[in-house]
Amino acid sequence: METPLAVLIIEDSEGDAQLILRLLKRAGYEVAAEQVEDAAQMRAALRRRAWDLVISDYSLPRFSGRDALEILKEERLDIPFIVVSGTIGEESAVAMMKAGAHDYLVKDDLARLVPAVQRELEQAVVRSQRRLSEEALRRSEEKYRMLVEQAADGIFLISADGRFLDVNPAGCKLSGYTREEILGATIQDAVANLKNVPLRVDELLNGEVLVTQREVIRKDGSSIWVEVSARRLPDGNYQGVVRDVTERKRTEDKLRQLSSAVEHGPASIVITDIEGRIEYVNPKFTEITGFTLEEVLGKTPYETFGSNPPEEPGLSAHWRVISEGGEWKGEMLNRRKNGETYWEAVSISPIKNEQGVITHFVAVGEDVTERKEAEDKIRRLNAGLEQLAVTDYLTSLYNRRYFMQRGEEEFKRTRRASSLLSVLMLDIDHFKKVNDAYGHEAGDMALQQVAAALKASMRETDILARIGGEEFAVLLPGAHLKEASLLARRIRQTLAGVPLHLAQTSLTITVSIGVCEILPAARDIGDLLKYADQAMYTAKRYGGNRVISYGDESLSEANETL
């Protein structure tokens, strides 16, 4: 099977070019070639397609191999470039190779052409794979650098001889020192800020990951507690991840120091072992849940007051946080002894011994059921107010404010997408007579029934609104004038053919409808509505109960006998 090969030949001799092509085809290549003789032709050929190989004469009447090589550099194309010339000397050939040519041959001896082409094509593949590998490595390094730079914990890189090699912004913020100050220091300088705590370097040398808590002095003289996770890297350097655990440490100390005050605290407190089995609850817990210590001792929260299904250790979000030494805060839906549910704001923290090992977890909770109910009530109220703000109180259709807002959005979208948009304006004919004859209450009933009939005639994408007393408007996204007119006629016929049932009577009403599609002269939805309104009043002038399209000068619809 022949191997496809796209060759750009820079040569002014048709015979020489054909000789090269014959040699390549005889070697089993399916050659697609183009011959060019100057810079303009070469640039045009490079724009037309991708090339596997460039074979260039050294000297042409209007061009040269050196010029061709420079064009490839300008275009940043790594294509095998082979010089085939009858005039090139050794010095010029060397200069071309230094400039970037991959090989050169003499026209009188082309025996090396095919091997040279095969070799350079293989080398091009190698170069391409190397570039891909280098790019992948660069992206990986950038990603790692981004993660380090954006990490919340301080990350320090220390050489085998104790010099700081790198630090991220969080490490500078945690220590109070600038990056330049840290990189100019040694691990011995850092040890001076520790309070007689051994470094335990032997454990690191043995390949262990060392996790310790230490009190350190910041640049401003203040002290903080940090959790340090250190390990030795394969290259012999050391990496330390430092987390500020001052607040957690203070919380733990406070719990140990104020254990007696916990008994009378205002918050519910539950202490469990590392597997989640309850060992202690305070009186406030019993007051909130109804469970005594004897009833929950040795059981898990789910077996007593917890409403959430049990999860395997390590799966739940709060379990992952606290098992790693962190503090979890959130809200839980729990249950009382009598079966009632209640919302509790909970803070769960680990308790560690002097060696920094987690031995227990403590959960401090507050009953927030009333607050949650109040929040839910406010959310429902706000949702209702938002609905009222866009709804007509009588018909439950959209009001004029919402119609104009959505109409302007659709108008702009239609302009951007060069799509379709139409508007209907509807007015009930002689509606004042209904109010005068039957009263305003009957008029309101009529409006409601008209609104229901209109809503039943709409597509899901149509936007129907009551924008005045007995005026309605319909926004029809994606509809052209013909579709909008057909819908308007259907609405007119429906309303004219269905009697409205009022309190003491029933009657049939008619509507006048103006139709307009988006026009170049329209600047906004207000203009579009104005055009539809003009068409509607034309329909009324011709007696009502009819549909008129804006710009219909023949008024054939207006003269239609109804």
Sequence and secondary structure as in RCSB ss.txt:
>XXXX:A:sequence
METPLAVLIIEDSEGDAQLILRLLKRAGYEVAAEQVEDAAQMRAALRRRAWDLVISDYSLPRFSGRDALEILKEE
RLDIPFIVVSGTIGEESAVAMMKAGAHDYLVKDDLARLVPAVQRELEQAVVRSQRRLSEEALRRSEEKYRMLVEQ
AADGIFLISADGRFLDVNPAGCKLSGYTREEILGATIQDAVANLKNVPLRVDELLNGEVLVTQREVIRKDGSSIW
VEVSARRLPDGNYQGVVRDVTERKRTEDKLRQLSSAVEHGPASIVITDIEGRIEYVNPKFTEITGFTLEEVLGKT
PYETFGSNPPEEPGLSAHWRVISEGGEWKGEMLNRRKNGETYWEAVSISPIKNEQGVITHFVAVGEDVTERKEAE
DKIRRLNAGLEQLAVTDYLTSLYNRRYFMQRGEEEFKRTRRASSLLSVLMLDIDHFKKVNDAYGHEAGDMALQQV
AAALKASMRETDILARIGGEEFAVLLPGAHLKEASLLARRIRQTLAGVPLHLAQTSLTITVSIGVCEILPAARDI
GDLLKYADQAMYTAKRYGGNRVISYGDESLSEANETL
>XXXX:A:secstr
  EEEEEEEE S HHHHHHHHHHHHHTTEEEEEEEE SHHHHHHHHHH   SEEEE SB SS BHHHHHHHHHHT
T    EEEEESS  HHHHHHHHHHT  EEEETTB TTHHHHHHHHHHHHHHHHHHHHHHHHHHHHHHHHHHHHHH
 SSEEEEE TTSBEEEE HHHHHHH   HHHHHT BHHHHHTTBSS    HHHHHTT  EEEEEEEE TTS EEE
EEEEEEE TTS EEEEEEE HHHHHHHHHHHHTHHHHTT SSEEEEEETTS EEEE HHHHHHH   HHHHTT  
HHHHTB S    TTTSHHHHHHHTT  EEEEEEEE TTS EEEEEEEEEEEE TTS EEEEEEEEEE HHHHHHH
HHHHHHHHHHHHHHHB TTT SB HHHHHHHHHHHHHHHHHHT  EEEEEEEETTHHHHHHHH HHHHHHHHHHH
HHHHHHH  TT EEEE SSSEEEEEEET  HHHHHHHHHHHHHHHHHS EE SS EE   EEEEEEE  TT  SH
HHHHHHHHHHHHHHHHTTSSSEEETT TT TTTT   
